[in-house]
Amino acid sequence: QVQLVESGGGLVLAGGSLRLTCAASGRILSINTVGWYRQAPGQQRELVADIASGRTTTYADSVKGRFTISRDNVKNTVYLQMNSLKPEDTAVYYCNHKQRNIFGTREEYWGQGTQVTVSS
């Protein structure tokens, strides 16, 4: 099992910045992908950004150039730096961890979510 604890959400004015942190613990395998997803009221959960253990990154078009995902493999922590925030970024942000165990079985874990609210 892998446990994920998110922090860093809050209320910010449009144009402001926040940094989200996802700290992982437990049975973490060296090859994994950690991502941030978000879900706004009445909307489906969507990928914001993810980063593989080799540091390959993926971003949603809506956040490219504004958000940066990074990771510290020693601390098992992933960060999402969010700049130039917009009201439409308001959502609950979830950390997601994917890995494949020695049997080839895919494992996936979710954090509890952290609220980000951007006021205009």
C-alpha positions in Angstrom: 0.0 0.0 0.0 1.0 3.6 -0.6 -0.3 6.5 1.4 -0.5 10.0 -0.1 -0.9 13.2 1.9 -1.6 16.4 0.0 -1.1 19.9 1.3 -0.8 23.5 0.1 -4.3 24.2 -1.1 -6.2 27.4 -0.1 -7.8 30.6 -1.3 -5.9 32.9 -3.6 -6.7 35.9 -5.8 -6.6 35.5 -9.5 -3.1 35.9 -10.8 -1.6 34.5 -7.6 0.3 31.4 -6.9 0.1 28.2 -4.8 2.3 25.2 -4.4 0.8 21.8 -3.8 2.7 19.0 -2.1 2.1 15.3 -2.3 4.1 13.2 0.2 4.1 9.5 -0.4 4.9 6.7 2.1 4.6 3.0 2.3 5.6 0.4 -0.3 6.8 2.7 -3.0 8.4 1.1 -6.0 11.2 2.9 -7.9 9.4 3.1 -11.2 6.2 5.0 -10.8 4.2 8.0 -12.1 2.7 10.6 -9.9 0.1 13.0 -11.1 -2.2 15.8 -10.0 -5.8 15.6 -11.0 -8.6 18.1 -10.3 -12.4 18.0 -10.1 -14.6 21.0 -10.1 -18.2 20.8 -9.0 -20.3 19.0 -11.6 -17.3 18.2 -13.7 -15.3 15.0 -14.3 -12.0 14.5 -12.7 -9.2 15.6 -15.1 -5.5 15.2 -15.4 -3.6 18.4 -14.6 0.0 17.2 -14.8 2.0 14.1 -14.1 5.6 13.1 -13.8 7.3 9.8 -14.2 10.1 8.5 -12.0 12.5 9.4 -14.9 11.0 13.0 -14.8 9.1 12.9 -18.0 6.2 15.2 -17.6 2.7 15.7 -19.1 0.5 18.8 -18.8 -3.1 19.6 -19.6 -3.2 22.2 -22.3 -5.1 24.5 -20.0 -2.2 24.7 -17.5 0.8 24.7 -19.8 3.1 27.6 -19.2 1.5 28.3 -15.8 1.9 25.1 -13.8 5.1 23.1 -13.1 5.3 19.6 -11.7 8.5 18.4 -10.1 9.5 15.6 -7.8 12.1 14.7 -5.1 12.7 11.0 -5.3 14.6 10.9 -2.1 11.8 12.5 -0.2 9.1 10.7 -2.2 7.4 14.0 -2.7 5.9 15.6 -5.8 5.1 19.3 -6.1 2.8 21.3 -8.3 3.7 24.9 -8.6 0.7 26.9 -9.8 1.3 30.4 -11.1 -1.0 32.9 -12.8 -4.0 31.2 -11.3 -7.4 31.7 -12.8 -10.9 31.3 -11.4 -11.4 28.3 -13.6 -8.6 26.5 -11.8 -10.9 26.3 -8.8 -11.3 22.6 -7.9 -10.4 19.9 -5.5 -6.9 18.7 -6.5 -6.0 15.1 -6.0 -2.6 13.4 -6.0 -2.4 10.1 -7.8 0.3 7.5 -7.7 0.6 4.6 -10.2 3.2 1.8 -10.2 3.5 -1.7 -11.4 4.5 -4.4 -8.9 6.9 -7.3 -9.5 4.0 -9.5 -10.6 3.1 -6.9 -13.3 0.0 -5.8 -11.6 -0.9 -2.2 -11.8 -1.4 -0.4 -8.5 -3.1 3.0 -8.2 -3.6 5.2 -5.2 -5.3 8.5 -4.5 -4.9 11.2 -1.9 -7.7 12.7 0.0 -7.7 15.9 -2.0 -7.0 19.5 -1.3 -9.2 22.5 -2.2 -7.9 25.2 -4.4 -10.1 28.3 -4.7 -9.2 31.2 -7.0 -11.3 34.3 -6.6 -11.6 37.0 -9.3 
